[in-house]
Amino acid sequence: MSTIKRRNTLILATLVTAGMAVTAGCAPSTDSPTSPGSDGSTTAAGADVITYRVATIEGVGTPMNDGFNRFVEEVEQCSAGRLVGTNFPAGQLGGFVDLIDGNRTGTYEITSGGFDVEGELAPSLSALSLGYVFEDEDHVERVIAEMLPEMSDMLEETTGATIIGMGEDGWRWTFSSRPVETIDDLQGLKIRVPEANIPLGLWNALGAAPTPVPFTEMYNALETGVIEGGESALAQIEANAFWEPAPYLNNTKHWFNIKPVRANADWFNSLDGELQNCLTTAGDSVFTEVRATSRAIEAETVEELQAEGVTVFDEPADLDEWKARSATFDAQYFSTHPEAEAFINDVKSLASN
């Protein structure tokens, strides 16, 4: 068994065991008086138990999904068993668009997803998925520290979701069934994108042939030739084994995907202040750690993929050309969304140079 597959199998076994332990730990003590909760559940203190679902496409074994497992545990501990969540990763409850829409309408209380999905609902936030917005990880941290409250307000006003933590997938890498070292190699490549305007526009500007495919169908689309490549974070590429049908990776760094942990605002605002604090405190502490973990394991993941026979290119040899072509789409986007240009200028002003 390969190193990657063996590690993910062990992680899955650990998660199952941990889940059983958490379930056992949630049972009411027979030594304390109990009373029924609103859904028939009880706590030792007799308070109603509120249940919620975390529904994501995060792969098992990724830093984001490991974070959600810890998040659920910490919230339950903080709330003394009043707020009990169940984590459903890897698209168990639906595809990415379905989960985002379900979170906005209240079907799923918590999910995760980058800002590329906001579309015309929040064009300024969507602009964070334009090419080459972030300079480096320090730039990302400054933006989160200084602009997260503004981002959360914008998201709630436009989509009905509020941000309770900020995770990340980190730098996006391209993966393909044929080598892509330069912009010329990219021309005409059928690359998977989500069905969103900015990814479609960006990859068109770069000269690829962007092809919308649901994330959960990407592996099959690669195997059957519907697409020839895609782009994602290393952790997702590893966890979903996209490297098997597409064994060429390039660290194009076209997008640093900060990934808000989204709570349905109506549900969040219906909770008392103590429970809200449990969610935001756990969200901040856990997903700050997730960001650090995501960055720390990148080099290790690259080595593991290379050991599997994957060819890894550090970055395009003509990166400046990628940035120049990306900028042509930026100008097009800003011509119809001037407020987004002002917002992105604020973001870029926090870079070190």
Secondary structure, 3 states (H helix, E strand, C coil): CCHHHHHHHHHHHHHHHHHHHHHHHHCCCCCCCCEECCCCCEECCCCCCEEEEEECCCCCCCHHHHHHHHHHHHHHHHCCCCEEEEEECCCCCCCHHHHHHHHHHCCCCEEECCHHHCHHHCHHHHHHHCCCCCCCHHHHHHHHHHHHHHHHHHHHHHHCEEEEEEEEEEEEEEEECCCCCCHHHHCCCEEEECCCHHHHHHHHHHCCEEEECCHHHHHHHHHHCCCCEEEEEHHHHHHCCCCCCCCEEECCCCCEEEEEEEEEHHHHHHCCHHHHHHHHHHHHHHHHHHHHHHHHCHHHHHHHHHHCCCEEECCCCCHHHHHHHHHHHHHHHHHHCHHHHHHHHHHHCCCCC
